[in-house]
Amino acid sequence: MPRRERNKFVKRGQVIEILIEDYAFGGKGIGRIRNEHGEFVVFVPNTLPGQLVKAQVKKSSKKYAECKLFEVLKPSEDEVEMPYQDIPGAPYIQLPIEKQHEYKKKSTLELFKRIGKVADIETKFDEFVKSPNTFHYRNKMEYGFSAIGYNRELKTDVDEFTLGFKKRGTWWCGDNLNRDSGLFDAEFENHLKAIRTYCEATGLDPWHAPKKEGFFRYLVVRKSYKTNKLLFNLVTTSHDLSAFDLNKFADYLVELFGERVAGLLHTINDEVGDRTIATTGQIQLIYGEDKIVEELLGLNFEISMKSFFQTNPKCAEKLYSKVIEYALENKEAIDNSIVLDLFCGTGTIGQILASRASNTKIVGVDIVLSAIEDAKENAKRNNIEGLEFYAADVGKFLTEHPEFNNKIRTIILDPARAGIAPKTLKKIIKLNADRLVYVSCNPATQARDTEQLMHAGYVIKKLSLVDQFPHTAHIETVVLFEKN
Ligand SMILES: C[S@@+](CC[C@H](N)C(=O)[O-])C[C@H]1O[C@@H](n2cnc3c(N)ncnc32)[C@H](O)[C@@H]1O
C-alpha cells in the first residue's frame, strides 16, 4: 500500500500564526501558507480578512487544513470599537455593516457557482435586502446560568455564579453578560446583572454542566416589537424548587420592567442534556399572560414560548415581501389556483399570500403539530380564508396526496437548515409546478438542491439575499426557479 504523502505545509495539532486574507461562506477566514512547495489554504472559523491570528490545525488534507482559533493577535484595519459587550452570538459586530454585506454577498454567490454549478449567478442577482435594524433586532434570547465562569485576566476557569452566554468554544463555561450586547433589548440586558445578583442571593445553585446538577438553568425572554412587551420563561430543575419563590421573582421583574412584563412562565427541566430547554419540560404560568402579539405586514400573530417565529421580525417583513413579490410575479398563476406552502411553520407566508391573491387556495404542510395549530389559529384571527394546514412530513404528505401532481403552478419552499431530503425533492419535482419560490436559511443546502432542480429542468430566474442576522455569518436567500 502506498504511504500517505506527508503534508508539506502543516501537521495536525500544530499551532500556527497566520494572516487571514479572504472570507469563505459560513464565516470562515481563509489564510494561505506559501513556501517552496507552493501555496496551501487554511480555514479558520470566526475570523476576518486582515486579522493576524493564532490557530491550531485540527484537520488537514492535501489541499487545505481546518483550524481552531486560539486568539486574534492583531485586529483587522476594518474593525471599529463598539459600545456593546462582545458575545459569541455576534462574532462580526466590530466589522462595519457594509463590509459584512460585501462578504456575505460574495461568499454566497461563490457557493452557487461551486456547489450549484450556476456559472452565471451574478446575472440572476436581484437585491441584497438589509435588516431595517442593524442593532437590537432580535425578539428572543436564551441566557444560561452556569456554576463555572472564566477569569479573563488569569485566563482560567473559576467557580462562579454566571448568567449570560457560554464562553466561545466551550460547553461547560459561562460568561456573564453585564450589559447590552447590541442584539436584543438594551433595557433588558442592562438589567441582567441585577437579575443575576437576585438569583445568586437566594443561595440556590446555578447549573454545573460537567456535574449535571444545580437549580437555575435558563432565562428565556421573548419581545414583541408591536407592544414592546417582554415574556419571560425561567427554566430550573425541580430540585430545591420549594426554596424558590416564583411569585416573588415575578414581582421583582415587574419592579425592574414595570408594564413591559407580559408574563412569567416557569419550566421544570430535569433532563441532564444541555440542549435548548425552552420548549421541553413541564411549563406553568406564574404571572400575567403566556403569549405576546406580534404584527407582520399588517397581520397579527400570537406567539407563545413554544412557537417558532422569525427572530428578526422587522427584517422578516422584508423577507416575506420578497417571497410574495416573486410568487406574484405571475399573478395569473396564483389567482384561482392552489399554492403549496411546504415547510410552512406557523403559516405566515401562506397567510400573507392569501391576503393578496384572489380565490387562491393555500395548502400548508409542516411536521410540527403545534406550529400547524398556531397557523390555524392565526389564520382565524386574521380572518383569512382559503387556507388548509396539515401536520405531516412533506415527503409523506406528497406520497399520500398524488392528486396534486400536475395541478400546482406555484410552490413555496422554506425548509430548515438541513435543506430538502433528496427523496422529498424528487417528489416536489414530480409535482411539475411552473415555478418554485425557495427560501433558505442555509444557502449551502439550497445550492446543493439547485443542482438537482436544474437537472429536472428548472432554472434560477432571480435570487435575493436577506440579512436577517447582522453581525453573524448567517444569510437567508430567496430564489425564484422557473421551468425552462
Ligand atoms: C425555516 S422554518 C419555516 C418557517 C415558515 N416558513 C415561517 O416563515 O414561519 C422550517 C420548517 O420546516 C419544518 N420541517 C422540518 N422538517 C420537515 C419535514 N420533513 N416535513 C415538514 N416540515 C418540516 C420545521 O418544523 C420548520 O417549521
The ligand as an SDF file (V2000), in Angstrom:
LIG
                    3D

 27 29  0  0  0  0  0  0  0  0999 V2000
  -37.4460   27.7720    8.2880 C   0  0  0  0  0  0  0  0  0  0  0  0
  -38.8250   27.0370    9.0280 S   0  0  0  0  0  0  0  0  0  0  0  0
  -40.1760   27.5720    8.0950 C   0  0  0  0  0  0  0  0  0  0  0  0
  -40.7170   28.8820    8.5650 C   0  0  0  0  0  0  0  0  0  0  0  0
  -42.0020   29.3390    7.9560 C   0  0  0  0  0  0  0  0  0  0  0  0
  -41.9780   29.4400    6.5310 N   0  0  0  0  0  0  0  0  0  0  0  0
  -42.3280   30.7060    8.5680 C   0  0  0  0  0  0  0  0  0  0  0  0
  -41.9970   31.7090    7.9530 O   0  0  0  0  0  0  0  0  0  0  0  0
  -42.9120   30.7300    9.6440 O   0  0  0  0  0  0  0  0  0  0  0  0
  -38.6600   25.3630    8.5130 C   0  0  0  0  0  0  0  0  0  0  0  0
  -39.8170   24.4820    8.9050 C   0  0  0  0  0  0  0  0  0  0  0  0
  -39.6270   23.1780    8.3640 O   0  0  0  0  0  0  0  0  0  0  0  0
  -40.2730   22.2660    9.2220 C   0  0  0  0  0  0  0  0  0  0  0  0
  -39.8170   20.9010    8.8540 N   0  0  0  0  0  0  0  0  0  0  0  0
  -38.5850   20.3660    9.0240 C   0  0  0  0  0  0  0  0  0  0  0  0
  -38.5420   19.1370    8.5000 N   0  0  0  0  0  0  0  0  0  0  0  0
  -39.7470   18.8940    7.9430 C   0  0  0  0  0  0  0  0  0  0  0  0
  -40.3110   17.8010    7.2250 C   0  0  0  0  0  0  0  0  0  0  0  0
  -39.5980   16.7170    6.9710 N   0  0  0  0  0  0  0  0  0  0  0  0
  -41.5820   17.9020    6.7930 N   0  0  0  0  0  0  0  0  0  0  0  0
  -42.3180   19.0160    7.0700 C   0  0  0  0  0  0  0  0  0  0  0  0
  -41.8400   20.0860    7.7380 N   0  0  0  0  0  0  0  0  0  0  0  0
  -40.5710   20.0270    8.1750 C   0  0  0  0  0  0  0  0  0  0  0  0
  -39.9090   22.7570   10.5840 C   0  0  0  0  0  0  0  0  0  0  0  0
  -40.8420   22.3120   11.5420 O   0  0  0  0  0  0  0  0  0  0  0  0
  -39.9610   24.2800   10.4110 C   0  0  0  0  0  0  0  0  0  0  0  0
  -41.1830   24.8370   10.8110 O   0  0  0  0  0  0  0  0  0  0  0  0
  1  2  1  0
  2  3  1  0
  2 10  1  0
  3  4  1  0
  4  5  1  0
  5  6  1  0
  5  7  1  0
  7  8  2  0
  7  9  1  0
 10 11  1  0
 11 12  1  0
 11 26  1  0
 12 13  1  0
 13 14  1  0
 13 24  1  0
 14 15  1  0
 14 23  1  0
 15 16  2  0
 16 17  1  0
 17 18  1  0
 17 23  2  0
 18 19  1  0
 18 20  2  0
 20 21  1  0
 21 22  2  0
 22 23  1  0
 24 25  1  0
 24 26  1  0
 26 27  1  0
M  CHG  2   2   1   9  -1
M  END
$$$$
